[in-house]
Amino acid sequence: MPFIRAIIILAAFACSSASRGEEPPNVVFIAIDDLNDWVGCLGGHPQAQTPNIDALAARGVNFNNAHCQAPICNCSRVSMLLGKLPSTTGMYFLSPNFRNVDGTKHEVTLPQYFRNHGYYTSTCGKIFHGPADAASFDHVEPNRGWRRDNQKISYKLPKSNPLWDWGQVDVPDEEQRDFKTAEWASTELLKLTEKKQPFFLAVGFHLPHVPIYASKKWFDLYPQETLQLPATLATDLEDLSEYSQLLTLNPTGPRHSWMQENNQWKHAVQSYLAANSFVDSLVGKILESLNNTSAANNTIVVLWSDHGFHLGEKLRWAKRTLWEETTRVPLIIAGPGIHPSNCSRPVGLIDVFPTLIELCDLPAKSDLEGQSLQPLLQNPSRKWNRPALTTFGPNNHTLRTDHFRYIRYSDGSEELYDHQTDPNEWKNLATDPAHAALISELKKQLPPSNSAPLPGSKGSDSPLYGEADGVLLQDIMKK
């Protein structure tokens, strides 16, 4: 069977290459977990130091209004890698694994599609939520290196989630998991260029996902005495429904009041920025290795994050909201024939699958729900009428346009924010009659139906009524 598969792949590769008359481009696919817009090229934090990501953005298209399809790891990654919306698949939460349920177990993933069309696919780190999908890759490199100890540094509340922590560690960079992932990827690139096949290399970094750790070198970039905190408003949530306030409480993370009372807000911000700079250096390591290969001029680089992350904005921490700081993500595409530019049109991670298919001249896949970004890669200012859609749980959706963010929850409550005058999303305009016509039009662009959650979805992942460590969300508000 392996021999027959190899013959099929080589035949497909030869056919597609002949039709183009040139070598197909390779793909380097870089995922960063929980990275929000705190990178230099997006301006989310004025002190962020990410020179390597910024350099990549400067030579490609920097989509500065890009958004995830779900503000939580598993369903965001499944949506992107299958090219289908959560409302279509029923994948809303951290479980189940998409290969374990009837609705999605036979789906073809993005790297699998490339593998089926003549590409050699290789991976290390976090691309899928959990173990790498065996059907998607010819080679899966195991994770190695230090990630965390049992002893926490900062967030030591009883029964708190074991992953939730932040701070400076004495573990050398070279011994940490993300460094070893980048080190492997740098070596793998040299090997892949010697093959007779085009390659798809997927590299996934775990930071700045909690625990948010980094060494002194990176903390020194952000001294606390001069560190700027995100802007907040004490009355921010008063014009929101009770449903909205409950939905947006992350059941695993700290309350903003706890962070303030325990003098941890600035420390956590410092940790997050330090981790971002560490990961940025690893991105630079991979790109430098690529530039030293013969494939440098024929490789598309895609850098993305699965969702954003609150660090006090809107008085919230982590993800699991439908607001800007959770939905907005870095998305950069660079490579042959792509001219440097910034694109402010609203796009989604779901658009990456059809985009890469078109850029690499592979056969179209008719069941994808995103749309190719190729027109924006050619002209970033062209007309683009499709808003970016993000979903958290059945019938909880937000649409991001050039100008507005509209949110509609399953209980019928709504929010509307004007990003030209209110980039912090502090004033909910949904009840203003002046915007009734706009809301009516935006409402038409929400998914007309929502699939039920897939069997095996954890009760603790319910966006409102679930439990976390046996405590109802209504009680968590009191922490």
SULMO-V235137 format. One record per pair of residues at least 6 apart in sequence whose C-alpha atoms are under 6 Angstrom apart, sorted by sequence separation. I is the first residue (numbers start at 1). J is the second residue. D is the distance in whole Angstrom. If there is no record, write none. Layout:
I_J_D ; I_J_D
This chain:
38_44_4 ; 70_76_5 ; 79_85_5 ; 86_92_6 ; 98_104_5 ; 99_105_4 ; 115_121_6 ; 259_265_5 ; 290_296_6 ; 310_316_6 ; 311_317_5 ; 391_397_4 ; 399_405_6 ; 408_414_5 ; 460_466_5 ; 37_44_5 ; 38_45_5 ; 69_76_6 ; 98_105_6 ; 310_317_5 ; 319_326_5 ; 390_397_6 ; 399_406_5 ; 407_414_5 ; 459_466_5 ; 460_467_5 ; 40_48_6 ; 310_318_5 ; 390_398_5 ; 398_406_5 ; 407_415_5 ; 417_425_6 ; 460_468_5 ; 39_48_6 ; 309_318_5 ; 389_398_6 ; 398_407_4 ; 406_415_6 ; 38_48_6 ; 40_50_6 ; 155_165_5 ; 309_319_5 ; 389_399_5 ; 397_407_6 ; 406_416_5 ; 39_50_6 ; 154_165_6 ; 388_399_5 ; 397_408_6 ; 405_416_6 ; 417_428_6 ; 387_399_6 ; 388_400_5 ; 396_408_6 ; 405_417_5 ; 416_428_5 ; 41_54_5 ; 387_400_5 ; 396_409_4 ; 404_417_6 ; 415_428_5 ; 416_429_5 ; 387_401_5 ; 396_410_5 ; 404_418_5 ; 416_430_5 ; 122_137_6 ; 310_325_6 ; 395_410_5 ; 404_419_6 ; 415_430_5 ; 75_91_6 ; 121_137_5 ; 122_138_6 ; 309_325_6 ; 403_419_6 ; 75_92_5 ; 121_138_5 ; 122_139_5 ; 123_140_5 ; 124_141_5 ; 308_325_6 ; 309_326_5 ; 354_371_6 ; 355_372_4 ; 75_93_6 ; 122_140_6 ; 125_143_6 ; 308_326_4 ; 354_372_5 ; 355_373_5 ; 307_326_6 ; 308_327_6 ; 351_370_4 ; 74_94_5 ; 307_327_6 ; 308_328_6 ; 350_370_5 ; 351_371_5 ; 308_329_6 ; 351_372_6 ; 307_329_6 ; 112_136_4 ; 305_329_6 ; 111_136_5 ; 305_330_6 ; 304_330_5 ; 82_109_5 ; 178_205_6 ; 304_331_5 ; 81_109_5 ; 303_331_6 ; 81_110_5 ; 303_332_5 ; 145_175_6 ; 146_176_5 ; 147_177_6 ; 302_332_6 ; 145_176_5 ; 146_177_5 ; 302_333_5 ; 145_177_4 ; 301_333_6 ; 144_177_6 ; 301_334_5 ; 300_334_6 ; 300_335_4 ; 299_335_6 ; 343_380_5 ; 298_336_6 ; 348_388_6 ; 346_387_6 ; 347_388_5 ; 346_388_5 ; 166_211_5 ; 168_213_6 ; 169_214_6 ; 170_215_6 ; 164_210_5 ; 165_211_5 ; 166_212_4 ; 167_213_5 ; 168_214_5 ; 169_215_5 ; 163_210_6 ; 164_211_5 ; 166_213_5 ; 168_215_5 ; 163_211_5 ; 74_129_5 ; 219_274_5 ; 346_401_6 ; 218_274_5 ; 394_450_6 ; 256_315_6 ; 256_316_6 ; 214_275_5 ; 208_275_5 ; 248_320_6 ; 248_321_5 ; 127_204_5 ; 119_197_6 ; 121_199_6 ; 123_201_6 ; 125_203_6 ; 126_204_4 ; 119_198_5 ; 120_199_5 ; 121_200_5 ; 122_201_5 ; 123_202_5 ; 124_203_5 ; 125_204_4 ; 126_205_6 ; 119_199_5 ; 121_201_6 ; 123_203_6 ; 125_205_6 ; 232_313_6 ; 161_252_6 ; 182_282_6 ; 186_286_5 ; 186_289_5 ; 167_271_5 ; 12_117_6 ; 13_118_5 ; 12_118_6 ; 9_118_5 ; 26_198_5 ; 28_200_6 ; 29_201_6 ; 32_204_6 ; 26_199_5 ; 27_200_5 ; 28_201_5 ; 29_202_5 ; 30_203_5 ; 31_204_5 ; 32_205_5 ; 33_206_5 ; 26_200_6 ; 30_204_6 ; 33_207_6 ; 34_208_6 ; 34_209_5 ; 33_209_6 ; 236_426_6 ; 247_463_6 ; 247_464_5 ; 251_468_6 ; 50_277_6 ; 49_277_6 ; 52_280_6 ; 50_280_5 ; 76_306_6 ; 52_284_5 ; 71_307_5 ; 68_307_6 ; 71_319_6 ; 72_320_6 ; 71_320_5 ; 68_327_5 ; 67_327_5 ; 67_328_4 ; 66_328_6 ; 67_329_5 ; 66_329_6 ; 83_350_5 ; 63_331_5 ; 80_349_6 ; 35_305_6 ; 62_332_5 ; 80_350_5 ; 83_353_6 ; 61_332_6 ; 27_299_5 ; 33_305_6 ; 36_308_4 ; 61_333_5 ; 25_298_5 ; 26_299_4 ; 27_300_5 ; 28_301_5 ; 29_302_5 ; 30_303_5 ; 31_304_5 ; 32_305_5 ; 34_307_6 ; 35_308_5 ; 36_309_5 ; 60_333_6 ; 25_299_5 ; 27_301_6 ; 31_305_6 ; 34_308_5 ; 60_334_4 ; 34_309_6 ; 57_332_6 ; 61_340_5 ; 65_344_5 ; 60_340_4 ; 61_341_5 ; 62_342_5 ; 63_343_5 ; 64_344_5 ; 65_345_6 ; 66_346_6 ; 68_348_6 ; 59_340_5 ; 61_342_6 ; 65_346_5 ; 66_347_5 ; 67_348_5 ; 68_349_5 ; 58_340_6 ; 66_348_5 ; 83_368_5 ; 84_369_5 ; 83_369_6 ; 37_329_6 ; 36_329_5 ; 92_393_5 ; 70_390_5 ; 69_390_4 ; 70_391_5 ; 69_391_6 ; 70_392_6 ; 25_360_6 ; 96_456_5 ; 90_451_5 ; 96_457_5 ; 90_452_5 ; 95_457_5 ; 87_450_5 ; 88_451_6 ; 90_453_5 ; 87_451_5 ; 90_454_5 ; 93_461_6
